[in-house]
Amino acid sequence: MLAAHYAGNRTMTVGEAEPAPPGPGQVQIAVAYNGICGTDLHILSGHMDARVDVPAIIGHEMSGTVAALGEGVEGWAVGDPVTVMPLAWDGTCPACLAGNRHICQNLDFVGIDSPGALQGRWNVDANLLVRLPGTLSLQHAALVEPTAVAVHDVRRAELAPGDKAVVIGGGPIGVLIAAVARSFGAEVVVIELDDKRRERIADLGFTVLDPRDDTAVEKSTVAYVEEWTEGAGADVVFEVSGAAAAVLGAVDYAKVRGTLVVVAIHPEPRPVNLQRVFWRELRLLGARVYQREDFEKAIELLDAGDIPADALITATVPLSEIQSAFDALTAGEAMKILIDVQAGQENA
Amino acid sequence: MLAAHYAGNRTMTVGEAEPAPPGPGQVQIAVAYNGICGTDLHILSGHMDARVDVPAIIGHEMSGTVAALGEGVEGWAVGDPVTVMPLAWDGTCPACLAGNRHICQNLDFVGIDSPGALQGRWNVDANLLVRLPGTLSLQHAALVEPTAVAVHDVRRAELAPGDKAVVIGGGPIGVLIAAVARSFGAEVVVIELDDKRRERIADLGFTVLDPRDDTAVEKSTVAYVEEWTEGAGADVVFEVSGAAAAVLGAVDYAKVRGTLVVVAIHPEPRPVNLQRVFWRELRLLGARVYQREDFEKAIELLDAGDIPADALITATVPLSEIQSAFDALTAGEAMKILIDVQAGQENA
């Protein structure tokens, strides 16, 4: 089979490898599509070399079909369409015992801490599988994992029908959060710097504001939200941009007792306006990965057409073009690129 | 009557003034004791001159008795012991309409935005009065307002019996939070820089750690909390110090899905470790003033002896010594100083 490896030095390599049979309790998956995630770009950049053993098969946003069953696996059949919730918890740490297994204190994130989906045949523990409906295409199903991130963020915010939400940052996760929030009955405004992204987001039916050039709305984004919410402020603000300035300004959109969800990863401490947090009794929440119900909800939303999957998938390319796909995403030239993992495989 | 005024230029003056009769709906209070609060020190420092009209009668931590009733006031009698919840909301802003009147978007904080309790006779709207039990001394009752702040912080954190809480900063509010948290059934560790304060807090039966000198516990405060909580981290962390370093480090004490309550006022944006907030799905909450149930709970706790009132009250001095009381507090030489507002009054 063909497999892609992160080889260090900003390089992805593709080569032949011998597929292993599934071990006891494992399922072998014929990987169909694998989306490239922001975390994968971080790995390529070398920022996560302390965590990732080189060479590493990465990839965790995937879809596929069951190819073989290991010893003792029940409830699955060859050919079943599946995705994987790539979290392996220890079940014994204080977080697990308190019911927060998804953020286990010793979490193994499959595709980062252990081998991922960028290979023709992938063996995973059967309990990580999530069943896909036959009505959902495997291309769209490769978006289940990032959509589950968005569902988790929206559920963590306790967003309710009729709420007004501001999403700062209109990349793939920002757009997914906006779409999920809309499907939950919220009204959504997206704030995005990039002109092309703003156009695409507007095409999806969202109000989208440029935080720098206020002429489009003839007022500042804060004034816009103030007026939109009749002086109250937004119920929920999602910080998805990763920018320090966005963190500093995010609290200005929120209503009294409003919620700010920190979705983006901020490797360095960021100045936060705690005076505003105090004055309005705001709630700032961290949100990380997902729980199984988030995966199930994500599948339901994708299957119902509530997620703009085709608009998000900029391109689908074979495994042999993985380096250029990573480079295009790093350069900000695409939203989501899927790798067709079967293309070029001998047994495809 | 005698009244104290903030006269600008770091100065409190005391002078004669003519008491006004209570207006319709108002009650005239013979003020007994008034505690000096951190906010009063901020006013004296000049930092709040944009908000406070000079000369201003300030003061909002008080106890007294009803001296006269204005037109239309029912349910109160001359001599009734009372305190005042010094919040006047407009009842019409989005925050009020959503049930958050205590942080009304146009809140009048009585004693800052309108005249306060540092005068022999004080007229306030009858609906701000809170009844005191005859069993509670008027000196201890002057601590109802800051105790209500602590009750509000603890309730906002949803602290539960058996929880483990870390209080960063052992000033008056920090000690009150520790005492209230203990009364709610939590185990509490206080972190405090000042040697004398640490001694006093230890005398109250709390575990108290020095964040600089780790020899007392032979490990860092983070390692101490890690061990104390059997590897989980604290359920709740209260940031009461106001220090930037404390904000940065506070998240390291918290368990997965733990809560950090920002109690101290941070006029400047503070670096926050959002990576940790994300990684552990922490919850950071602003908490401001109090609601009526916080006042009622504070009275109950003080009346039951659950609050170390005598240990907190460093001194009680007459109105004529107010400047030196402010100066001693500004210099950090005292925890809480009460002003005996009746001492020296002609009609005392």
Interface residues (C-beta under 8 A of the other chain):
Chain A: C93 P94 A95 A98 N100 I103 Q105 R156 T229 E230 G231 A232 G233 V247 L248 K255 V256 R257 V262 I265 H266 P267 E268 P269 R270 P271 V272 N273 L274 Q275 R276 V277 F278 W279 R280 E281 L282 R283 L284 L285 G286 A287 R288
Chain B: C93 P94 A95 A98 N100 I103 Q105 R156 T229 E230 G231 A232 G233 V247 L248 K255 V256 R257 V262 I265 H266 P267 E268 P269 R270 P271 V272 N273 L274 Q275 R276 V277 F278 W279 R280 E281 L282 R283 L284 L285 G286 A287 R288
